[in-house]
């Protein structure tokens, strides 16, 4: 039963990723899964319910951060790079059609979530504020430990580190390559660290 539910979600994720929300119907999900509509309705009340479950699993849960005990800002940056690499690898493994996925598919899915998932924007804002506060805390600690300069604005630098992370999609758009985007992400993170360290 759980496997069927997961299979429906995975198939629906591929459909929502490659098509806009309006184009995905219960009929299309039924065709993609080779399950009857009745079998789908046994697990999910309607398309909205499926879409919300897809967003929860593939967008929101993917953003949840497990607390990490770092020894330095340099260590925290390396952990962030490793975590991004793991998430990208996981995403690549999720979709059989990943070679056909373009950065705009992720942007389109995010726009659909903002429009069709009540409360999605607030969830994103809370995550962003949490991430900023975590980076600020790590930077303040690094200042105190004399790892980095004490004349920086830790909140602004926090935003810079976070914006580098969200810039992966922009780098993919520029070059059409996840490898290029991830390599640039690593270089940008390390370069910013070099600028602020003592």
KOLDRENBA-388850 format. One line per field, with one value per residue (C-alpha): residue number from 1; residue in three letters; chain; y, x, z. Coordinates in Angstrom, 3 decimals, padded with zeros to 6 digits, m for minus. Layout:
i = [NUM; ...] .
aa = [ALA; ...] .
ch = [A; ...] .
py = [Y; ...] .
px = [X; ...] .
pz = [Z; ...] .
This chain:
i = [1; 2; 3; 4; 5; 6; 7; 8; 9; 10; 11; 12; 13; 14; 15; 16; 17; 18; 19; 20; 21; 22; 23; 24; 25; 26; 27; 28; 29; 30; 31; 32; 33; 34; 35; 36; 37; 38; 39; 40; 41; 42; 43; 44; 45; 46; 47; 48; 49; 50; 51; 52; 53; 54; 55; 56; 57; 58; 59; 60; 61; 62; 63; 64; 65; 66; 67; 68; 69; 70; 71; 72; 73; 74; 75; 76; 77; 78; 79; 80; 81; 82; 83; 84; 85; 86; 87; 88; 89; 90; 91; 92; 93; 94; 95; 96; 97; 98; 99; 100; 101; 102; 103; 104; 105; 106; 107; 108; 109; 110; 111; 112; 113; 114; 115; 116; 117; 118; 119; 120; 121; 122; 123; 124; 125; 126; 127; 128; 129; 130; 131; 132; 133; 134; 135; 136; 137; 138; 139; 140; 141; 142; 143; 144; 145; 146; 147; 148; 149; 150; 151; 152; 153; 154; 155; 156; 157; 158; 159; 160; 161; 162; 163; 164; 165; 166; 167; 168; 169; 170; 171; 172; 173; 174; 175; 176; 177; 178; 179; 180; 181; 182; 183; 184; 185; 186; 187; 188; 189; 190; 191; 192; 193; 194; 195; 196; 197; 198] .
aa = [UNK; UNK; UNK; UNK; UNK; UNK; UNK; UNK; UNK; UNK; UNK; UNK; UNK; UNK; UNK; UNK; UNK; UNK; UNK; UNK; UNK; UNK; UNK; UNK; UNK; UNK; UNK; UNK; UNK; UNK; UNK; UNK; UNK; UNK; UNK; UNK; UNK; UNK; UNK; UNK; UNK; UNK; UNK; UNK; UNK; UNK; UNK; UNK; UNK; UNK; UNK; UNK; UNK; UNK; UNK; UNK; UNK; UNK; UNK; UNK; UNK; UNK; UNK; UNK; UNK; UNK; UNK; UNK; UNK; UNK; UNK; UNK; UNK; UNK; UNK; UNK; UNK; UNK; UNK; UNK; UNK; UNK; UNK; UNK; UNK; UNK; UNK; UNK; UNK; UNK; UNK; UNK; UNK; UNK; UNK; UNK; UNK; UNK; UNK; UNK; UNK; UNK; UNK; UNK; UNK; UNK; UNK; UNK; UNK; UNK; UNK; UNK; UNK; UNK; UNK; UNK; UNK; UNK; UNK; UNK; UNK; UNK; UNK; UNK; UNK; UNK; UNK; UNK; UNK; UNK; UNK; UNK; UNK; UNK; UNK; UNK; UNK; UNK; UNK; UNK; UNK; UNK; UNK; UNK; UNK; UNK; UNK; UNK; UNK; UNK; UNK; UNK; UNK; UNK; UNK; UNK; UNK; UNK; UNK; UNK; UNK; UNK; UNK; UNK; UNK; UNK; UNK; UNK; UNK; UNK; UNK; UNK; UNK; UNK; UNK; UNK; UNK; UNK; UNK; UNK; UNK; UNK; UNK; UNK; UNK; UNK; UNK; UNK; UNK; UNK; UNK; UNK; UNK; UNK; UNK; UNK; UNK; UNK] .
ch = [A; A; A; A; A; A; A; A; A; A; A; A; A; A; A; A; A; A; A; A; A; A; A; A; A; A; A; A; A; A; A; A; A; A; A; A; A; A; A; A; A; A; A; A; A; A; A; A; A; A; A; A; A; A; A; A; A; A; A; A; A; A; A; A; A; A; A; A; A; A; A; A; A; A; A; A; A; A; A; A; A; A; A; A; A; A; A; A; A; A; A; A; A; A; A; A; A; A; A; A; A; A; A; A; A; A; A; A; A; A; A; A; A; A; A; A; A; A; A; A; A; A; A; A; A; A; A; A; A; A; A; A; A; A; A; A; A; A; A; A; A; A; A; A; A; A; A; A; A; A; A; A; A; A; A; A; A; A; A; A; A; A; A; A; A; A; A; A; A; A; A; A; A; A; A; A; A; A; A; A; A; A; A; A; A; A; A; A; A; A; A; A; A; A; A; A; A; A] .
py = [000.000; 002.455; 001.458; 002.232; 005.634; 006.393; 005.195; 007.537; 010.426; 009.703; 009.481; 012.643; 014.465; 013.675; 014.904; 018.133; 018.768; 018.484; 020.066; 022.945; 022.274; 022.697; 020.196; 017.366; 015.521; 012.446; 010.733; 011.533; 010.305; 007.141; 006.658; 007.279; 004.871; 002.322; 002.403; 002.945; 006.274; 004.355; 003.082; 006.632; 007.999; 005.272; 007.027; 010.674; 012.647; 014.649; 016.237; 019.060; 016.487; 014.756; 018.061; 019.085; 015.682; 016.084; 019.553; 018.309; 015.374; 016.770; 020.459; 021.056; 017.894; 018.329; 021.679; 020.426; 020.779; 018.403; 020.388; 020.103; 020.653; 022.484; 023.162; 026.314; 028.417; 026.592; 023.273; 024.578; 025.725; 022.309; 020.651; 022.940; 021.984; 018.267; 018.623; 020.366; 017.636; 014.946; 016.696; 017.112; 013.441; 012.410; 014.564; 013.084; 009.576; 010.395; 011.042; 008.686; 011.729; 013.908; 014.347; 016.186; 018.322; 021.943; 024.543; 026.204; 023.046; 023.587; 027.284; 026.423; 023.863; 026.481; 029.020; 026.393; 025.665; 029.380; 029.495; 026.162; 025.205; 027.322; 028.507; 027.549; 031.123; 031.332; 028.003; 029.344; 032.574; 030.672; 028.452; 031.495; 033.251; 030.077; 029.715; 033.372; 033.059; 029.840; 031.409; 034.560; 032.476; 030.568; 033.827; 035.525; 032.520; 032.663; 036.369; 035.570; 032.748; 035.088; 032.888; 035.784; 039.586; 041.420; 044.346; 042.419; 042.664; 039.056; 039.417; 040.717; 038.059; 035.443; 036.572; 036.398; 032.781; 031.863; 033.630; 031.640; 028.492; 029.622; 030.719; 027.101; 027.334; 030.557; 028.929; 025.957; 028.332; 030.130; 026.957; 024.268; 021.999; 020.835; 019.991; 023.561; 024.976; 022.884; 023.681; 027.411; 027.046; 025.498; 028.167; 031.033; 029.670; 029.244; 032.619; 034.455; 032.666; 033.751; 037.377; 037.473; 035.198; 036.532] .
px = [000.000; 002.765; 004.736; 001.733; 001.314; 005.017; 004.823; 001.898; 003.821; 006.972; 005.040; 003.076; 006.329; 007.696; 004.453; 004.298; 007.993; 007.621; 004.156; 002.384; m000.186; m003.210; m001.875; m001.574; m004.854; m005.908; m006.221; m002.577; m001.471; m003.492; m001.802; 001.675; 001.182; m000.915; m003.277; m007.013; m008.414; m010.125; m006.756; m005.385; m008.453; m007.998; m004.762; m005.452; m008.701; m007.988; m005.272; m004.783; m004.085; m001.513; 000.154; 000.413; 001.950; 004.447; 005.465; 005.745; 007.963; 010.124; 010.362; 009.679; 011.154; 014.162; 014.846; 014.693; 018.118; 019.403; 021.320; 025.053; 027.654; 030.444; 033.952; 034.513; 032.980; 035.246; 033.850; 030.251; 030.883; 032.281; 029.249; 026.944; 028.781; 028.532; 024.841; 024.132; 026.012; 023.968; 020.680; 021.649; 022.682; 019.404; 017.436; 019.279; 018.520; 014.820; 013.909; 014.390; 013.839; 016.374; 018.480; 015.473; 014.890; 015.857; 016.295; 013.106; 011.187; 012.157; 011.280; 007.920; 007.178; 008.012; 005.679; 002.909; 003.513; 003.223; m000.074; m001.699; m000.277; m001.838; 000.851; 003.811; 005.165; 005.059; 006.896; 009.583; 009.912; 010.291; 012.962; 014.823; 014.720; 015.922; 018.795; 019.814; 019.795; 021.857; 024.477; 024.548; 025.102; 027.977; 029.530; 029.224; 030.933; 033.691; 034.236; 034.433; 036.919; 039.001; 038.537; 037.163; 037.380; 035.376; 034.446; 031.913; 028.135; 027.278; 023.648; 024.619; 027.325; 024.748; 022.529; 025.485; 026.224; 022.555; 022.222; 025.184; 023.248; 020.089; 022.199; 022.749; 019.617; 020.879; 024.215; 022.389; 020.424; 023.609; 025.405; 022.734; 024.877; 024.359; 028.079; 029.008; 026.415; 027.703; 031.349; 030.550; 028.634; 031.710; 034.050; 031.762; 031.386; 035.144; 035.940; 033.587; 035.210; 038.676; 037.520; 036.335; 038.826; 041.748] .
pz = [000.000; 000.968; m002.152; m004.366; m002.736; m003.228; m006.850; m007.520; m005.952; m007.950; m011.215; m010.387; m009.552; m013.027; m014.592; m012.555; m013.211; m017.007; m017.337; m015.700; m012.991; m015.275; m017.819; m015.281; m014.827; m012.885; m016.292; m017.074; m013.654; m014.267; m017.660; m016.222; m013.315; m015.245; m012.247; m012.401; m011.281; m008.470; m007.244; m007.275; m005.471; m002.853; m001.816; m002.704; m002.657; m005.829; m007.984; m005.460; m002.747; m004.975; m005.895; m002.234; m001.387; m004.274; m003.063; 000.533; m000.420; m003.211; m002.367; 001.333; 002.890; 000.587; 002.275; 005.855; 007.415; 010.026; 012.665; 012.065; 014.759; 012.947; 014.201; 012.134; 009.364; 006.905; 008.158; 007.893; 004.303; 003.381; 005.001; 002.967; m000.242; 000.602; 001.462; m001.878; m003.727; m001.936; m002.770; m006.426; m006.642; m005.009; m007.452; m010.427; m009.172; m008.694; m012.282; m015.168; m017.392; m015.550; m018.695; m020.166; m017.054; m017.510; m014.744; m015.933; m014.998; m011.346; m011.574; m013.169; m010.437; m007.794; m009.438; m009.532; m005.838; m005.029; m006.909; m006.009; m002.609; 000.153; 002.567; 000.364; 000.292; 004.095; 004.388; 002.033; 004.003; 007.277; 005.732; 004.365; 007.755; 009.491; 006.999; 007.413; 011.204; 011.054; 008.752; 010.925; 014.048; 012.378; 011.134; 014.540; 016.117; 013.476; 014.287; 017.997; 017.304; 015.124; 012.051; 009.998; 010.056; 012.711; 010.439; 008.362; 008.630; 009.488; 008.365; 004.912; 004.495; 005.591; 002.732; 000.350; 001.307; 000.994; m002.372; m003.689; m002.784; m004.535; m007.522; m008.576; m010.748; m012.373; m013.146; m014.683; m016.902; m017.992; m019.082; m019.167; m017.009; m013.430; m013.237; m014.178; m011.744; m008.841; m009.633; m009.683; m006.412; m004.739; m006.138; m005.098; m001.545; m001.141; m002.713; m000.361; 002.567; 001.362; 001.230; 004.842; 006.615; 008.632] .
